[in-house]
Amino acid sequence: MNDNSSSPTQLVIRHCIQKGGNEVPSNKDVTSLDWNCDGTLLATGSYDGYARTWTTDGRLASTLGHHKGPTFALKWNKNGNFILRAGFDIETTIIWDASTSQCTQQFAFHSGPALDVDWQSNVSFASCSTDQCIYVCKLGSNKPTKSFQGHTNEVNAIKWDP
C-alpha cells in the first residue's frame, strides 16, 4: 500500500524565455544546477544561453543575462553571494552578483569554450576548457593567478577538494 501523504512533493521548474512580452517554454536542455549554501536558491544553466535562480517553491528569482551560447557549468561560492558561469560564448567565465543579478567580472583567458568551473574560496576559482588549459583566477584581478597547460586533450571537469 502506498501512502501518498508521506511522499515528498515533486516540483517541476519550467524554463521559459520572453517573446513578445509572453513567457514561452524554452526547448533547450538544462545543462547544470547548483544549490546555494543554505539551500534556499537553485541556480540552473541551459543551452538557451540563460542562467536562472529559483526559490525552493519553484518561483523564478532572477535571470542572469542572455549569453550567445550554452551554459556548461554554474557554481555558487560558499558565501552564496556570487555565481560562477562557464559557457561556450567568447570563451569566458563570468561571475554574477546573486543579489543584483549583475555581471561582476568576465574572464576571457581561454581560447576555447569553458567547460567547467569550481570555487577554491569565496573569491578564487578555477576554470577548464577545450583549449587544454586550466586557469586559476581571483575576483578583481585581470590576469590568472596560475595556469596549468600541456594537457593532451580538452579538460572537461574540475573540482577543488574542501
FENBELCOR-V816894 format. One record per residue. N is the residue number from 0. RES is the residue in one letter. SS is DSSP state (h for helix, s for strand, l for the rest). PHI is phi as a letter, one per 40 degrees, with the letter a starting at -180 (none if undefined). OMEGA is omega in whole degrees, 0 to 359 (999 if undefined). Layout:
n:res:ss:phi:omega
N:RES:SS:PHI:OMEGA
N:RES:SS:PHI:OMEGA
This chain:
n:res:ss:phi:omega
0:M:l:none:181
1:N:l:b:178
2:D:l:c:183
3:N:h:c:182
4:S:h:c:180
5:S:h:c:179
6:S:l:c:177
7:P:l:c:178
8:T:l:c:177
9:Q:l:c:182
10:L:l:b:178
11:V:l:b:179
12:I:l:c:181
13:R:l:b:175
14:H:l:c:180
15:C:s:b:173
16:I:s:b:180
17:Q:s:c:175
18:K:s:b:179
19:G:l:f:180
20:G:l:g:179
21:N:s:b:174
22:E:s:c:181
23:V:s:b:179
24:P:s:d:176
25:S:l:c:178
26:N:l:c:182
27:K:l:b:181
28:D:l:c:169
29:V:s:c:186
30:T:s:b:183
31:S:s:a:174
32:L:s:a:180
33:D:s:a:177
34:W:s:c:173
35:N:l:c:189
36:C:l:c:181
37:D:l:b:175
38:G:l:g:181
39:T:l:c:180
40:L:s:b:177
41:L:s:b:175
42:A:s:c:177
43:T:s:b:175
44:G:s:b:186
45:S:s:a:173
46:Y:l:c:180
47:D:l:c:177
48:G:l:g:179
49:Y:s:b:166
50:A:s:b:183
51:R:s:b:170
52:T:s:b:186
53:W:s:b:174
54:T:s:c:182
55:T:l:c:177
56:D:l:c:175
57:G:l:g:179
58:R:l:c:176
59:L:s:c:181
60:A:s:c:179
61:S:s:a:174
62:T:s:b:186
63:L:s:b:173
64:G:s:g:175
65:H:s:b:181
66:H:l:b:182
67:K:l:c:180
68:G:l:a:184
69:P:l:c:172
70:T:s:c:179
71:F:s:c:181
72:A:s:a:175
73:L:s:b:178
74:K:s:a:172
75:W:s:c:169
76:N:l:c:186
77:K:l:c:178
78:N:l:c:181
79:G:l:g:180
80:N:l:b:178
81:F:s:b:174
82:I:s:b:181
83:L:s:b:184
84:R:s:b:171
85:A:s:b:182
86:G:s:a:186
87:F:l:c:188
88:D:h:c:180
89:I:h:f:172
90:E:h:f:184
91:T:l:b:161
92:T:s:b:185
93:I:s:b:173
94:I:s:b:179
95:W:s:b:172
96:D:s:c:186
97:A:l:c:183
98:S:l:c:182
99:T:l:b:185
100:S:l:g:180
101:Q:s:b:176
102:C:s:c:179
103:T:s:c:181
104:Q:s:a:174
105:Q:s:b:179
106:F:s:b:184
107:A:l:b:183
108:F:l:c:183
109:H:l:c:176
110:S:l:b:176
111:G:l:a:181
112:P:l:d:174
113:A:s:c:186
114:L:s:b:182
115:D:s:a:178
116:V:s:a:172
117:D:s:a:179
118:W:s:c:171
119:Q:l:c:178
120:S:l:a:179
121:N:l:c:181
122:V:l:b:180
123:S:s:b:181
124:F:s:a:174
125:A:s:b:176
126:S:s:b:178
127:C:s:b:193
128:S:s:a:172
129:T:l:c:180
130:D:l:c:176
131:Q:l:g:182
132:C:l:b:170
133:I:s:b:177
134:Y:s:b:172
135:V:s:b:185
136:C:s:b:180
137:K:s:b:177
138:L:l:d:180
139:G:l:g:179
140:S:l:c:181
141:N:l:c:179
142:K:l:b:176
143:P:l:c:176
144:T:l:c:179
145:K:s:a:174
146:S:s:b:177
147:F:s:b:183
148:Q:l:b:176
149:G:l:h:174
150:H:l:c:183
151:T:l:c:178
152:N:l:a:179
153:E:l:d:175
154:V:l:b:189
155:N:l:b:177
156:A:l:a:179
157:I:l:a:182
158:K:l:a:173
159:W:l:c:173
160:D:l:c:179
161:P:l:c:999
